[in-house]
Amino acid sequence: MIHSHASRPLLTAWRSSMRVEATDPSLPEVHATVPVPAGGLWLRRMLAFIGPGYLVSVGYMDPGNWATALAGGSQFGYTLLSVVLLSNAMAILLQALAARLGIATGHDLAQACRAHYSRPVNFLLWLACEAAIIACDLAEVIGTAIALNLLFGIPLVLGAIVTALDVFLLLSLMSRGFRYIEAFVVSLLVVIAVCFVIQIAAASPPVAAILAGFVPSPAILADPAMLYIAIGIIGATVMPHNLYLHSSIVQTRAYRRTDEGRRDAIRWATIDGTVALMLALFINASILILAAAVFHDSGHTGVAEIGDAHALLSPLLGFGLASTLFAVALLASGLNSTITATLAGQIVMEGFLRLRIPPWARRLLTRGLAIIPVIVVTVIYGERGTAELLVLSQVILSMQLPFAVIPLVRFVSDRKAMGAFVIPGWVAILSWLVSGIILVLNFKLLFDTFAG
């Protein structure tokens, strides 16, 4: 089949100028392995594309997000719900762009960067992304260790070491097929959602106050303390490695590699990602609502750490299972992050460096780099030290964000790269605006963190 010059894949369009040799597909072991029905009911096609968005949504409800949502709800009630909504809308837009890039070009964001940028720039981009993945893994180790401590009394140091064993879980799922990974992730997301539904029902927050919280308030800009938490919520929302991840895993679907097939795949992938991130919105909003209803309304406005929230939930709610459900949701969130961090690590390593190492070795290396600082800090500073380390992991993630957002928006706005699938002008303007807002707020957060 002959395609027009405008719709040629990304690497084809750049090959002559960048001298890039042919590359393997992204995540070759699962590439185009999920069947997509060629016809029939639209529902069957939609179900075939459901999955990647939920893997991506995991990064939007990690322990770093929990900490900022807890602080926002306990200090300022429901006011910052509008910020949670805004940050989620920004995430939906950027993830849709990442999915479009992967489907339209047949290459993930790391491969696109390798094709377009020089070798030194690519190496720096890879280092930045690896730092983000280790920071994400750090948050997961801390969250999982805290959850194991809250549920079973396992010391934090031992809990951090135990998290290394999840490599065997991932390898088992990968050997069975990508659909098993998606099913595992979705199952744990359902567990998290059910835990919060029960807790919210027990807290019985006022519906009118919740709805009012979703309306932006001028007080957010007027109050420096509230603005700081708002920036933290936005800064902790968009995960840089998620953009690399989404651009790759959408290619696990065996859609037709034609313009028509790609257009159809982009539509369903966008729906999948949007619905999945709405679930992430529900989880993050639930944490803030729970903190507002239980802590803020009872005068406990200083609750900002996961351990404190767990200790106070059951006594204040008068519901014995509340604290347990909170810890179960935290454990499920930590286990889920295992999948996304490993896949993202494989994607960026293969995309930027064309270096492939066994998944178990990759997993143990990444997890080892995350476990060591957790153990050292816990031994020296105790539980409070891990809370500070959790904040630091979010700062590191914020620092890496420009290295993913700017290349992504640049690529999907480039007609030479995207051909018929280039985003419309108004979407490009909106994307650059959103990217600018996120970057400015992240830099502000970094400045306040180091200056304060």
C-alpha positions as CSV (number, residue, x, y, z in Angstrom):
1,M,0.0,0.0,0.0
2,I,1.4,3.4,-0.9
3,H,1.0,6.2,1.6
4,S,1.4,10.0,1.0
5,H,4.5,11.7,2.1
6,A,2.4,13.5,4.8
7,S,1.4,10.3,6.5
8,R,4.7,8.5,6.6
9,P,5.8,7.3,10.0
10,L,8.0,9.5,12.2
11,L,11.3,7.8,11.7
12,T,10.8,7.6,7.9
13,A,10.2,11.3,7.8
14,W,13.4,12.0,9.7
15,R,15.6,9.2,8.5
16,S,17.4,11.1,5.7
17,S,18.4,14.0,7.9
18,M,19.1,12.1,11.1
19,R,20.7,8.9,9.6
20,V,18.7,6.6,12.0
21,E,18.8,2.9,11.3
22,A,15.8,0.7,11.6
23,T,14.6,-0.1,15.1
24,D,12.6,-2.8,16.7
25,P,9.0,-2.1,17.7
26,S,8.5,-0.7,21.2
27,L,8.2,-3.5,23.8
28,P,8.7,-6.1,21.0
29,E,7.7,-9.1,23.2
30,V,4.1,-7.8,23.5
31,H,3.9,-5.6,20.4
32,A,0.6,-6.0,18.5
33,T,-0.3,-9.1,20.6
34,V,-3.8,-8.0,21.7
35,P,-6.3,-8.8,18.9
36,V,-8.6,-6.1,17.7
37,P,-11.8,-7.1,15.9
38,A,-11.9,-5.7,12.3
39,G,-15.7,-5.2,12.4
40,G,-18.7,-6.0,14.5
41,L,-20.2,-4.1,17.4
42,W,-18.4,-0.9,18.5
43,L,-18.5,-2.3,22.1
44,R,-16.2,-5.2,21.1
45,R,-13.7,-2.8,19.6
46,M,-13.8,-0.5,22.6
47,L,-13.2,-3.5,25.0
48,A,-10.2,-4.5,22.9
49,F,-8.6,-1.1,23.5
50,I,-9.4,-0.9,27.2
51,G,-6.3,-1.5,29.4
52,P,-3.3,0.8,28.6
53,G,-5.1,3.8,30.1
54,Y,-5.4,2.0,33.4
55,L,-1.7,1.2,33.6
56,V,-1.0,4.9,33.0
57,S,-3.6,6.0,35.6
58,V,-1.5,4.1,38.3
59,G,1.1,6.9,38.2
60,Y,-1.6,9.5,39.1
61,M,-2.5,7.9,42.4
62,D,0.9,7.0,43.9
63,P,1.9,7.8,47.5
64,G,3.2,11.2,46.5
65,N,-0.3,12.2,45.3
66,W,-1.7,10.8,48.6
67,A,0.5,13.1,50.6
68,T,-0.4,16.3,48.8
69,A,-4.2,15.4,48.8
70,L,-4.1,14.6,52.5
71,A,-2.4,17.9,53.3
72,G,-4.8,19.9,51.1
73,G,-7.9,18.3,52.6
74,S,-6.9,18.5,56.2
75,Q,-5.7,22.2,56.0
76,F,-8.2,23.7,53.6
77,G,-11.2,21.5,53.5
78,Y,-12.8,21.0,50.0
79,T,-11.4,24.2,48.5
80,L,-8.6,22.5,46.5
81,L,-10.9,20.0,44.7
82,S,-10.9,22.4,41.8
83,V,-7.1,22.1,41.6
84,V,-7.4,18.3,41.6
85,L,-9.9,18.6,38.7
86,L,-7.7,21.0,36.8
87,S,-4.6,18.9,37.1
88,N,-6.5,15.8,36.0
89,A,-7.7,17.7,32.9
90,M,-4.1,18.6,32.0
91,A,-3.0,15.0,32.5
92,I,-5.8,13.8,30.2
93,L,-4.7,16.1,27.4
94,L,-1.0,15.2,27.7
95,Q,-1.7,11.4,27.9
96,A,-3.9,11.7,24.8
97,L,-1.0,13.3,22.9
98,A,1.3,10.5,24.0
99,A,-1.1,7.8,22.8
100,R,-1.5,9.7,19.5
101,L,2.3,9.9,19.0
102,G,2.7,6.1,19.6
103,I,-0.1,5.1,17.3
104,A,0.5,7.6,14.5
105,T,4.2,7.0,14.2
106,G,4.7,3.4,15.4
107,H,7.4,4.6,17.8
108,D,7.3,5.5,21.5
109,L,8.5,8.9,22.8
110,A,12.0,7.6,23.6
111,Q,12.4,6.3,20.1
112,A,11.1,9.5,18.6
113,C,13.6,11.5,20.7
114,R,16.4,9.2,19.5
115,A,15.5,9.9,15.9
116,H,15.3,13.6,16.3
117,Y,18.0,14.6,18.8
118,S,21.8,14.2,18.8
119,R,23.5,11.5,20.8
120,P,24.6,13.7,23.7
121,V,21.1,15.2,24.1
122,N,19.5,11.7,24.0
123,F,21.9,10.5,26.7
124,L,20.9,13.4,28.9
125,L,17.2,12.8,28.3
126,W,17.7,9.1,29.2
127,L,19.5,10.0,32.4
128,A,16.7,12.4,33.3
129,C,14.0,9.8,32.6
130,E,15.9,7.1,34.6
131,A,16.0,9.5,37.5
132,A,12.3,10.0,37.3
133,I,11.7,6.2,37.2
134,I,13.9,5.7,40.2
135,A,12.0,8.5,42.0
136,C,8.7,6.8,41.2
137,D,10.1,3.5,42.4
138,L,11.2,5.3,45.6
139,A,7.7,6.5,46.3
140,E,6.4,3.0,45.6
141,V,8.9,1.4,48.0
142,I,8.0,3.9,50.8
143,G,4.3,3.5,50.2
144,T,4.4,-0.3,50.2
145,A,6.7,-0.4,53.2
146,I,4.4,1.9,55.1
147,A,1.3,-0.1,54.1
148,L,3.0,-3.4,55.2
149,N,3.9,-1.7,58.5
150,L,0.4,-0.4,59.1
151,L,-1.3,-3.7,58.2
152,F,1.1,-6.3,59.6
153,G,3.5,-4.4,61.9
154,I,6.5,-5.2,59.6
155,P,9.3,-2.8,60.3
156,L,9.9,-0.3,57.5
157,V,13.4,-1.5,56.7
158,L,12.2,-5.1,56.3
159,G,9.2,-4.0,54.4
160,A,11.4,-2.1,51.9
161,I,13.5,-5.2,51.4
162,V,10.3,-7.3,50.9
163,T,9.2,-5.1,48.0
164,A,12.1,-6.4,45.9
165,L,10.3,-9.7,45.7
166,D,7.6,-8.2,43.5
167,V,10.0,-8.8,40.5
168,F,8.8,-12.4,40.4
169,L,5.1,-11.3,40.3
170,L,5.9,-9.1,37.3
171,L,7.8,-11.8,35.5
172,S,5.0,-14.3,36.0
173,L,2.4,-11.8,34.5
174,M,4.6,-10.9,31.6
175,S,5.1,-14.5,30.6
176,R,1.3,-15.0,30.4
177,G,0.6,-12.0,28.1
178,F,0.0,-8.3,28.3
179,R,-3.8,-8.8,29.0
180,Y,-2.8,-10.5,32.3
181,I,-0.8,-7.4,33.4
182,E,-3.8,-5.2,32.5
183,A,-6.2,-7.5,34.4
184,F,-4.0,-7.4,37.5
185,V,-3.7,-3.6,37.5
186,V,-7.4,-3.1,36.9
187,S,-8.2,-5.5,39.8
188,L,-6.1,-3.6,42.2
189,L,-7.6,-0.3,41.0
190,V,-11.0,-1.7,41.8
191,V,-9.8,-2.6,45.3
192,I,-8.5,0.9,45.8
193,A,-11.8,2.4,44.5
194,V,-13.9,0.1,46.7
195,C,-11.9,1.0,49.8
196,F,-12.4,4.7,49.3
197,V,-16.1,4.3,48.4
198,I,-16.7,2.6,51.8
199,Q,-14.6,5.2,53.7
200,I,-16.4,8.1,52.0
201,A,-19.8,6.6,52.8
202,A,-18.7,6.2,56.4
203,A,-17.5,9.9,56.5
204,S,-20.7,11.2,55.0
205,P,-19.3,14.5,53.7
206,P,-21.7,17.3,52.8
207,V,-22.5,17.0,49.0
208,A,-23.0,20.7,48.7
209,A,-19.5,21.5,50.1
210,I,-18.0,18.9,47.7
211,L,-19.7,20.4,44.6
212,A,-18.6,23.9,45.7
213,G,-15.0,22.7,46.1
214,F,-14.9,21.8,42.4
215,V,-15.5,25.5,41.5
216,P,-12.3,27.5,41.4
217,S,-11.9,29.9,44.3
218,P,-9.9,33.2,44.3
219,A,-8.8,32.3,47.9
220,I,-6.3,29.8,46.3
221,L,-4.3,32.6,44.8
222,A,-4.7,34.9,47.8
223,D,-3.5,32.4,50.4
224,P,0.3,31.6,50.0
225,A,-0.1,28.3,52.1
226,M,-3.0,27.2,50.0
227,L,-1.2,28.1,46.8
228,Y,1.8,26.1,47.8
229,I,-0.3,23.0,48.3
230,A,-2.1,23.6,45.0
231,I,1.2,23.8,43.2
232,G,2.2,20.6,44.9
233,I,-1.0,18.8,43.7
234,I,-0.4,19.9,40.1
235,G,3.3,19.1,40.3
236,A,2.7,15.6,41.7
237,T,0.0,14.8,39.1
238,V,1.7,14.6,35.7
239,M,4.3,11.8,35.8
240,P,7.1,12.2,33.1
241,H,7.7,8.5,32.7
242,N,3.9,8.0,32.1
243,L,4.2,9.9,28.8
244,Y,6.9,7.4,27.6
245,L,4.9,4.5,28.9
246,H,1.6,5.4,27.2
247,S,3.2,6.1,23.8
248,S,4.5,2.5,23.9
249,I,1.8,0.3,25.4
250,V,-1.0,1.6,23.1
251,Q,1.0,-0.3,20.4
252,T,0.2,-3.7,22.1
253,R,-3.1,-3.6,20.1
254,A,-3.1,-5.4,16.7
255,Y,-5.0,-2.6,14.9
256,R,-4.5,-2.2,11.2
257,R,-1.3,-0.2,10.5
258,T,-3.1,2.0,7.9
259,D,-4.3,5.6,8.2
260,E,-7.8,4.4,8.8
261,G,-6.7,1.8,11.3
262,R,-4.5,4.3,13.2
263,R,-7.3,6.9,13.2
264,D,-9.7,4.4,14.7
265,A,-7.0,3.3,17.3
266,I,-6.3,6.9,18.3
267,R,-10.0,7.4,19.0
268,W,-10.4,4.3,21.2
269,A,-7.1,4.9,23.0
270,T,-8.1,8.4,23.8
271,I,-11.4,7.2,25.3
272,D,-9.6,4.5,27.2
273,G,-7.1,7.0,28.7
274,T,-9.7,9.6,29.5
275,V,-12.0,7.1,31.3
276,A,-9.1,5.6,33.3
277,L,-7.8,9.0,34.3
278,M,-11.3,9.9,35.5
279,L,-10.9,7.0,37.9
280,A,-7.6,8.5,39.0
281,L,-9.5,11.8,39.6
282,F,-12.1,9.9,41.8
283,I,-9.3,8.4,43.9
284,N,-7.4,11.6,44.4
285,A,-10.5,13.6,45.0
286,S,-11.6,10.9,47.5
287,I,-8.4,11.2,49.5
288,L,-8.9,15.0,49.7
289,I,-12.6,14.7,50.5
290,L,-11.8,12.1,53.2
291,A,-9.2,14.3,54.7
292,A,-11.5,17.3,54.7
293,A,-14.5,15.5,56.2
294,V,-12.6,13.6,58.9
295,F,-9.6,15.8,59.8
296,H,-10.4,19.4,58.7
297,D,-14.0,19.4,60.0
298,S,-12.8,17.9,63.4
299,G,-10.0,20.5,63.8
300,H,-7.1,18.1,62.9
301,T,-5.7,20.5,60.3
302,G,-2.1,19.4,60.6
303,V,-2.5,15.9,59.2
304,A,-0.2,15.6,56.1
305,E,1.5,12.2,56.5
306,I,0.1,8.8,55.6
307,G,0.9,7.3,59.0
308,D,-0.9,10.1,60.9
309,A,-4.0,9.7,58.7
310,H,-4.1,5.9,59.2
311,A,-3.9,6.4,63.0
312,L,-6.7,8.9,63.2
313,L,-9.2,7.6,60.7
314,S,-10.8,4.9,62.7
315,P,-11.1,6.8,66.0
316,L,-12.5,9.9,64.3
317,L,-14.9,8.1,62.1
318,G,-16.0,5.6,64.7
319,F,-15.5,2.9,62.1
320,G,-13.0,0.2,63.0
321,L,-12.2,-0.9,59.4
322,A,-11.5,2.6,58.1
323,S,-7.8,2.6,58.9
324,T,-7.4,-0.9,57.6
325,L,-9.2,0.0,54.3
326,F,-6.9,3.0,54.0
327,A,-3.8,0.8,54.4
328,V,-5.1,-1.8,52.0
329,A,-5.7,0.8,49.3
330,L,-2.1,2.1,49.9
331,L,-0.7,-1.4,49.5
332,A,-2.6,-1.9,46.3
333,S,-1.4,1.4,44.9
334,G,2.2,0.4,45.7
335,L,1.9,-3.0,44.1
336,N,0.4,-1.4,41.0
337,S,3.3,1.0,40.6
338,T,5.6,-2.0,40.2
339,I,4.2,-2.7,36.8
340,T,4.4,0.8,35.4
341,A,7.9,1.6,36.7
342,T,9.4,-1.6,35.2
343,L,7.7,-1.2,31.8
344,A,8.7,2.5,31.6
345,G,12.3,1.6,32.5
346,Q,12.4,-1.0,29.7
347,I,10.9,1.4,27.2
348,V,13.3,4.3,27.8
349,M,16.4,2.1,28.0
350,E,15.5,0.3,24.7
351,G,14.3,3.5,23.1
352,F,17.2,5.8,23.9
353,L,20.1,3.4,24.1
354,R,18.8,0.4,22.2
355,L,20.1,-1.6,25.2
356,R,18.2,-4.6,26.2
357,I,18.8,-6.4,29.5
358,P,16.7,-9.2,31.1
359,P,13.5,-7.9,32.8
360,W,14.5,-9.5,36.1
361,A,17.9,-7.7,36.0
362,R,16.3,-4.4,35.1
363,R,13.8,-4.8,37.9
364,L,16.3,-5.7,40.6
365,L,18.6,-2.8,39.5
366,T,15.9,-0.2,39.6
367,R,14.4,-1.5,42.8
368,G,17.8,-1.8,44.4
369,L,18.5,1.9,43.7
370,A,15.2,2.8,45.4
371,I,15.5,0.5,48.4
372,I,19.0,1.6,49.5
373,P,18.1,5.2,50.3
374,V,14.9,4.1,52.0
375,I,16.8,1.7,54.3
376,V,19.5,4.3,55.0
377,V,17.1,7.1,55.9
378,T,14.8,4.8,57.9
379,V,17.8,3.5,60.0
380,I,19.1,7.0,60.6
381,Y,16.0,9.2,60.9
382,G,13.2,6.7,61.5
383,E,9.6,6.9,60.1
384,R,9.6,10.7,59.8
385,G,12.6,10.5,57.5
386,T,10.7,8.3,55.0
387,A,8.0,11.0,54.9
388,E,10.6,13.6,53.9
389,L,12.1,11.2,51.4
390,L,8.6,10.8,49.9
391,V,8.4,14.5,49.3
392,L,11.9,14.5,47.8
393,S,10.8,11.8,45.3
394,Q,8.1,14.1,44.1
395,V,10.6,17.0,43.7
396,I,12.8,14.8,41.6
397,L,9.8,13.9,39.4
398,S,9.0,17.6,39.0
399,M,12.5,18.3,37.8
400,Q,12.3,15.7,35.1
401,L,9.0,16.8,33.7
402,P,10.3,19.3,31.1
403,F,12.4,16.6,29.5
404,A,9.2,14.6,28.6
405,V,6.6,17.3,28.0
406,I,8.5,19.6,25.7
407,P,9.6,16.9,23.2
408,L,6.1,15.3,23.2
409,V,4.2,18.5,22.4
410,R,6.8,19.4,19.8
411,F,6.5,16.1,18.0
412,V,2.7,15.9,17.9
413,S,2.6,19.6,16.6
414,D,5.0,18.8,13.8
415,R,3.3,18.0,10.5
416,K,6.5,16.5,9.0
417,A,6.6,14.0,11.9
418,M,2.9,13.2,12.3
419,G,1.6,13.7,8.8
420,A,-2.2,13.4,8.6
421,F,-2.3,12.9,12.4
422,V,-0.8,16.2,13.4
423,I,-2.9,17.9,16.1
424,P,-5.0,20.9,15.1
425,G,-3.7,24.4,15.7
426,W,-6.0,25.1,18.6
427,V,-5.0,21.8,20.3
428,A,-1.3,22.7,19.8
429,I,-1.8,26.1,21.4
430,L,-3.7,24.5,24.3
431,S,-1.0,21.9,24.7
432,W,1.8,24.5,24.9
433,L,-0.3,26.5,27.3
434,V,-0.9,23.5,29.6
435,S,2.8,22.5,29.3
436,G,3.8,26.1,30.2
437,I,1.6,26.2,33.3
438,I,2.8,22.8,34.5
439,L,6.4,23.7,34.0
440,V,6.1,27.1,35.7
441,L,4.3,25.6,38.7
442,N,6.9,22.9,39.0
443,F,9.7,25.3,38.9
444,K,7.9,27.4,41.6
445,L,7.5,24.3,43.7
446,L,11.2,23.4,43.3
447,F,12.2,27.0,44.3
448,D,10.0,27.0,47.3
449,T,11.2,23.5,48.4
450,F,14.9,24.4,48.2
451,A,14.5,28.1,49.3
452,G,12.3,27.1,52.2
